[in-house]
């Protein structure tokens, strides 16, 4: 039985992740947190631009979204969730580019 889209997203977000053998030092974590905060800011800008582009596509395309943009939005959202988990210390797993994008 094939997985639904919701199950795939849930697995990517909450599935098994390889925890690092030892946690980063507090200085290393601070540096990563600053870098990831900058990356989240860029991701929010990209999300805003994608939102406008998808709206225009839907206006022109009889309310049909561009599937590739929608899939990219899903990937971006999963990345942002993983980044937020690292930022809030809910996880020690750093998001892409330090781990696989999956």
C-alpha positions as a printed Julia matrix, in Angstrom:
102×3 Matrix{Float64}:
  0.0    0.0     0.0
  1.59   3.31   -1.07
  2.04   6.04    1.53
 -0.1    9.16    1.4
  1.54  12.56    1.04
  0.79  13.3     4.71
  2.51  10.07    5.78
  5.56  10.89    3.65
  5.85  14.37    5.15
  5.35  13.02    8.66
  8.08  10.43    8.09
 10.51  13.03    6.78
  9.81  15.34    9.68
  9.52  12.87   12.56
 11.23   9.76   11.19
 14.51   8.3    12.33
 17.33  10.82   12.27
 20.93  10.08   13.04
 21.78  11.94   16.21
 25.39  13.14   16.45
 27.69  11.04   18.62
 28.46  14.0    20.86
 26.58  17.29   21.09
 28.25  20.48   19.88
 29.93  22.73   22.41
 27.93  25.8    23.39
 30.15  28.08   21.24
 29.73  25.78   18.2
 25.99  25.63   18.76
 25.8   29.43   18.96
 27.62  29.74   15.64
 25.33  27.17   14.01
 22.27  28.88   15.49
 23.31  32.25   14.03
 23.96  30.7    10.6
 20.67  28.82   10.66
 18.79  31.96   11.74
 20.16  33.74    8.67
 19.18  30.77    6.49
 15.65  30.78    7.97
 15.36  34.48    7.09
 16.36  33.74    3.49
 13.91  30.81    3.43
 11.08  33.11    4.55
 11.89  35.48    1.69
 11.91  32.58   -0.78
  8.59  31.35    0.63
  7.03  34.79    0.19
  8.22  34.99   -3.43
  6.99  31.46   -4.13
  3.6   32.33   -2.66
  3.18  35.26   -5.04
  4.39  33.24   -8.04
  2.06  30.34   -7.21
 -0.88  32.75   -6.87
 -0.18  34.21  -10.32
  0.18  30.7   -11.77
 -3.17  29.75  -10.28
 -4.81  32.92  -11.67
 -3.55  32.13  -15.15
 -4.01  28.34  -14.93
 -7.69  28.08  -13.95
 -6.92  27.66  -10.22
 -4.48  24.76  -10.86
 -1.24  25.09   -8.86
  2.19  24.32  -10.26
  3.04  20.92   -8.75
  6.8   21.51   -8.76
  6.35  24.75   -6.8
  4.0   22.99   -4.39
  6.52  20.16   -3.85
  9.33  22.66   -3.33
  7.15  24.44   -0.78
  6.69  21.15    1.08
 10.45  20.55    1.07
 11.1   24.11    2.25
  8.56  23.74    5.04
 10.13  20.49    6.23
 13.57  22.11    6.19
 12.26  25.09    8.17
 10.67  22.74   10.73
 13.94  20.83   11.16
 15.84  24.12   11.48
 13.38  25.32   14.12
 13.8   22.05   16.05
 17.57  22.59   16.11
 17.2   26.26   17.05
 14.98  25.42   20.02
 17.12  22.44   21.1
 14.31  19.97   20.43
 16.9   18.12   18.32
 20.67  17.97   18.05
 20.41  17.15   14.33
 21.41  20.12   12.2
 19.36  20.69    9.04
 20.74  20.67    5.49
 23.53  21.47    4.47
 25.05  19.69    7.49
 22.86  16.63    7.02
 21.05  15.07    4.08
 18.08  17.0     2.73
 16.15  13.73    2.38
